[in-house]
Amino acid sequence: MTIIKRNSLFCTLLVTSIILTACDNKNAPNDAADASVPAIEQSAHNKLETLPLPKRLAFMSGHVEAGLALYRAGKPEMGAKHLLHPVSETHATERVGLDALGFDASLFEAVSTALERGLPASEIETQLLAAEENLASVAAQAGGDTLEIIDYLMETVLDEYAIGVTDDLVTDAGEYQDAYGFTVVGIKRAKTIKPQPLALISSLEALLALWPEAPIPPENPATLSQIQTQVEAVRGELNKLAMPASDEINVYSARKEALIKPLFDRFTEQTGINVNLVTSKGDALLTRLEAEGAKSPADVLITVDVGRLHRAQQAGVLQAVEIPDINAVIADRYRDSAGYWYGLSLRSRVLIYSPERVKENELSSYEALADDNWQSRICIRSSGNIYNQSLIASFIAHSGIESTDAWLKRFVDNFARHPRGGDRDQIKAVAAGLCDVAVVNSYYLGAMLNSSNAQEAKAAEQVKLFWPNQAGRGTHMNISGVGITKAAPNKANAVALIKFLASEESQKWYAEANNEYPVVGGVDISATLTSWGKFKADTLAVEKLGELNAEAVKAMDRAGWK
């Protein structure tokens, strides 16, 4: 029998749990064995003296997590024996060396005292949280290879579940509960890895879901085969993370090579990671990623307009990756809330007008372009253009579909010609007198003003830029952005590249080269952009533009926008 040097009332709770369990399940083996150290735990204890401290701590933490969960679930008689590990002499081997790392036994003594007094967990939640925080702090101090610790926990989960569940019945409640606790610890440890390995965390959470009533034994527990299958999935994710670092990264980019390769060369200089660059149109790159599937060599997709990033996300070719360093410098509205993509630069959809035919005070908002005085005076590219689709998606987000439909019909009636060409062509059309106002992305005017093509530069100098909706929601904003592909063979390098692209040096170069605004605040802008003055930007989260893209296309079709 295990000798427990604790208050007799606490021991009574433990013995009571044994008796109750035996009464509840007459067909199960006599749970009096719970009062002695089970075979699996004896084996673990025999190894504890040689087990590295970080793994010993993880082992103890698994028992504690099971005990706390049971206590909070109103099952103190079940939780009692699990919570002995941080305080009893029987489990002293587990705690060797922990005091030096800040382990505070008094916190767990307080929990034990509360159990002895019969207090519900809700009355001592502060103490329970303090105990958990102490374990987390000690774990951080203990260090160790987190991936190895999680793998050790998975091995222990399998061992204990195999004893806890036989013939599809819970035959040893304690081992069933311990396996649950070790899985909880695995999730907590995985969440300490930076950047967070979302695929690993998701796989561990799927394993935890196989305990249908958390640590409380159910009538129909998951089979050992189900546990084994999911543990293998977890180990698959661990293996991916443990792969040796590569010295390359494969980038699919919708930005022209001249506008981005110098930045990649700088990245290689700083990190030693070689960048293999493939450039093409955004839609073509998405089609290629879909065709390549899991065999795609691409690590990163860089494209323009959030609408394309959203399509890539919906197509399942991107993976969610949380990068805390990036989250700290890029505003929420310029990145995906789940981490599928991040903005790299900002662009605005502005009004370009002829100062010879239009007075600045005649302009005010996008909405005003539907007024009668703009009949046959507006140039804009086709409805098939993603930039226009995102603009209309912003209308739907702000004003709803009904209001957008009414505005669109009047706006389309004011077109000076059938939509044709790109944004540069719309600027040239205003300069040539074919229309008086055009709706374009701001960086096209910047590119033309700084162009080596004399005719382009001359056309740009004949027009002016106007920031619409300054008295209201602000000018429509969009992004160029980046996402890590689902099949990325060099994920760590992909994260490193994104961090580099969000650095102040990269942001300044990238924005100037593309005549765009930095997505990171506080970075200097180019002289050209400075000359346009400050403006009020729409604060709508750009992921809404992707979500509402399909509705925007339908609305444009209903309005007859070709």
C-alpha positions, 0 to 999 in steps of 0.5 A: 500500500502507498503510504501518504504523509498527509492529513488523514481527512485528505486520505479519507477523500482518496479512499472514498474515491476508491470505494465509490468507483468500485461501487459504480463499476462492479464489473471493473477490476477492484479500484483498491489498486488505486491506493497502491501505485499502478503498474504503469506508475510504478514503471514511471517512478522506477525511471524518474531518478534517471528521467531529465528534470523537464520531463519529470516536471511534465509528468507531474504536471499531467497528474496535476492537470487531471486533478485540477480539472476533476476538482473544477468539475465537482469531482474532488474525490476523483481529483484528490489522488492526482493532486498528491503528486506535488505534495506527498512523500510518495511522489518526492522523486518527481520534485527533485530539483524543482525548488531551485526553479521556484516551485512553491509547494505551499500553493499546492498545500493550500489546494489540498487544504481546501479539498480537506475542508470540502470547499468547492473549486469555485471558492478557491479559483484564485489559488488554483490559477496560482498553482497553475501559473507556478507550474508554468513558471517552473517549466519555463525555468526548467527548459528542455527540448519542447518537442521532445517533452511533447513526444514523451507525453504522447508516449505516456498517454498511450501507455496510460490509456492502454491500462485505463481503457480495455474492451472499450470500457474505462477499467482504470479511471485514474490512468484514463484521467492521467492520459487526459492530463498529459494531453493538456500539458502537451497543448500548453507546452506547444503554445509556448513555442514561438511562432506558435505551431498551429498545426501541432496545437490543432492536432493535440486539441483533436486528441484532447477531444477524444475525452468526451467528458474531459477527465470524467470517465464516460460510458463509451470512451474513445477506443485505444485505436482512436487514441493511437491514430491521433497520437501518430498525427501529433507525432507527424507534426512534431517530426515536421517541426524537428526537421533540420533547417534548410538554407533556401526558400521558394517564393511565388510572387505576383510582384514583378522581379525588379520590384522585389528581388533586391529586397530578397537579395538583402534577406539572403545577405543577412540570413544566408537563406537563398530565395528561389523566386517565381513571378507571374500573375496572381491568379496564375500563381493560385491556379498553380498552387492548387494544381501542385497541391501537397507536392508544391515546392512553394513556401510563400505566396506574395500577391496584391489585393486582399481579395486574392489572398482571401481566394488563396485562403479559401482554396486551401493553399495557405496555412494559418501561422501566428507570428507574435512579432508581426502581430505587434507591428501590423495593425489588426485590420491589415492582417488575417485574424486567423494568421493566414496572411499578413499585409506588406504594404498599403495602397488606396483607391483614389480619384484622379482628376483634370484640374483644367476641367474639374475644380477640387471643391467639386469632389467629395466622395465615391458616393458623389460620383453617382450624381447627375453632374458626373454624367459621361465624365468617369473612367474606370476599369472593368468589373472583373478587376479585383481592385474594383471588386474590393472597393465595392465590397467596402461599400457593402460592408459600410452601407449594405447591399440594397444601398450599394445596388442603388448607388452602383446603378447611377454610378455606372450610368456616369461612365464616359466609356465602356471600361477598358485597360488598366489603371494607368490607362484611366490616368492617361484617359483623363490627361487626354480629355476622354474623361474628367475623373478616374478611379485608380490605385494611388501607386499607379500615379506614383509610378507614372510620375517617376517613370523613365517613359517621358509620355507617361510622366507627362500624362501624370503631371497633367492630373491631380490626386484627390482623397475621397470620403475625408468627411466620412469613413475615409479613403478605401484602403487595400494591401499587398500581402503574403501568406505561408503555403499549406505545403511549405517545406521550409516553414521556418524560413518562410516565417523568417522572411515575413519578419524581415519584410516587416522590418523598418528597413524592408518596409521603407524600401518596399514601399518606395519601390512600389510607390505604396505606403508602409503597413508598419507605422512610423516608417518614412514614406517617399517624397512622392507620397509626401507631396500628396499630403496626409489623408484619413484612411478607412479603418475597415478590416481588409479581410472583410473585402475578401469575405464580401468579394462574391457579393460585390461581383454580383452587385456589379453584375446587377448594375450592368458594370462590364 
